[in-house]
Amino acid sequence: MTPDFKKGNGLVPAIIQDDTTLQVLMLGFMNEEALTKTRSEKKVTFFSRSKNRLWTKGETSGNYFTVMDIQPDCDNDTLLIKVNPKGPACHTGAKACFNNDTSKGFLYALEQTISDRIDSNDENSYTNKLYRKGINKIAQKVGEEAVELVIEAKDTNDALFKNEAADLIYHFMVLLKAKKIKLEEIEKILMERNK
């Protein structure tokens, strides 16, 4: 689908979002030529209003945005482009051009790291070693971490409680990988229950 470039005098806003964490990284503008180049090269190219020319993100820094998906909005006058960033988005060196560098969405990045360590059979990785021990050992670790979390919940040391909660979530995510279930599938069930 081609966006309606006439609404914005030949330009449409392009919201750039990290495909893994869903963090909004930046906003740029595209004309038809920039969108065509982005689609063909799978690297985000904007129309720079200050330079009055096409500008591929990362052409000088090497911090390219590899395109994973392009979606128009409901009015067909704005684009959402999901990317795999090859470095910081902002010229300041920050991950994003907005002050939104939070841990929200990190679980998806962690899910990818867990998957990468297992799929590459990294012999030095605790994650991979645990995975190779099989579903029973992984489930046992989830149970142990759950019990440790309950014990810390009854005490007043919030730091220990948070660490045990993190351990439980991590081991639960390894269990999801062993079961070939994506975190997104669990999230969808929670969203349905929220209705």
N, C-alpha and C positions, 0 to 999 in steps of 0.2 A: 504494500500500500504506500502510495506517495503522499506525503503530507501536503497540506494547503499552504504553499509558500506565499501566496498572494496576501494573506491576512497580516503578515509581518513584513511587508515590503520586500519580499524575497528571502527572508530569514525565518527560521523557526528555532525556538529554544530547544536545547538538547541537555537533558538532565543525565548526568553520568553517575551510575550506581555500581558499587562493587558487587559482582555476581555472587560471591560467596557470603559476605557478611551483610549485604544489603545496605551498607553505609553509603549515603549520598556523598560523592566526592567533589563534584563541581558542576557548574552550569556553563555551557558555551552556546554558540549560535552556529547554525548550518544553513548554507544555501543548497540548491539542488546539486551543484557540483561537489560540494563537500560530502553530502550524503552518498552520492554515487561512489566517490573515492573510498569512503568509510566502508561501504558494503563490499566493494571489490577487493580491497586490501585487508579487510578485517582489523584495521587500526583506525581509531577515531581521528577524524580530520574535521576541523572547524573552519568557519569563515571568520577570520580575525577582523573585527571592525576597526581596530586601531591601526593595523598594518594594511588593511584593505586587500587581503589576499588569503588564500587557503593556508591553513596552518595545521600540520599533523602533530598532535600531542606527543611529545617526546622526541621531536626531530632534532633538538639540540641537547636535551638532557639524557635521552635514552629511556625516559620513563613513559613508555608507550602504554596505551590502553588497548588490549586485545579484545575485540568485540565478541561477546557471547550471545547477545540477543538485542534486537531493536523493536520497540513497541511504540506505536502512536497513542496519544491520549484519545479520549472520547470525542473531542472536537476536531481531531486530525490536524492540530496546529502546534503540537509539542511532542517531542520524542523522549522516551525513556530508553537509555542505552546502558545495558548491563555489560560490565567489562571485567577482565582480569588485569588489574593494574600491575605494571612492571616496576613500580617504585612510587614515590610520593606523587600525589596529584597536584599539590600546590607549589607555586614558584618559591615559597618560603621554606620548602622542605617538609612541610606538614603532610600527613597522610591525606587530609582533605582540606578544601578551601573554606569549609565551615568549621566552627568550633564544635564538632560533633564526634570527636575521637574518643568514644566511650567503648565499654566492653560489650554493649548490646550488639548482637549479631556475631560475637566471637565464637559462640558454640558451633556455628557452621564452619568457621575457619578451623576450629579444633577437630571437627568431624573429618574435614579434608586431610588434616595432618595425620590423624589416626589411620585413615584409609591409605595415605601415601606410605606410611611406615610399614604397614602390613603388606600392601601390594608390591612394594619394592623388596620385601623380605629382608629388611634392615637387621642384620645380626646383632648390632649393638643397641637396638631399641628395646626398652622394657615393654613397650606396647606390642611389638611384634613377638617377643618371647612369650608374653602372656597369651596372646592370640594362638600361638602354635601349641600351647598346652591344652587347648580345646575348650568347648563350651562349659563343661563341668567346672573347670578351674576358674574360668571367667565369672560364672554365676556365683561360685563360692566367694570370690573377691568382692562382688557386688554385695553379697550378704554380710560379709565381714565389715565392709565400709558402712553399710546401713546401721549395723549394731553400734559401731564406733560413733556414728553421728548421734544416735539416740542417747548414748552415754554422755556425750559432750553437751547435748541439749539440756540435760538435767543439771549441769554445772553453770558457772557464771563467766567462764572464759570464752568470750566471743571470738577471739582469734583462733582458738582450737576448734570451735564449732564451725567457723567458716572454712578452715582447712579440711575438716572431715567432710563437709558438704561438697567441696571441690573434688575431693577424692572419690566420693560416691558418684558424682556426675560424670567424672572422667571414666570410671570403670563401667558405669551404665552405658556410656557411649561406645566403649570397646565391645560390650555385650550386644549392642545394636548392630555393630559391624559384623559380629559373628553370626547374628541372626539374619543378616542381609536386609536389615530394616533401616530406613533413613530417618533422621531426626525430624524431618519435615512431615513424615507420616504420623508421628506422635503428636506433633504440633497441630496437625489437622484435626485429630481426635479431640484435643483440648479445645480447639476453636469451635467444633461442633457442640461440645458440652456447654460451652459458654453461651450458646444461643438460648 
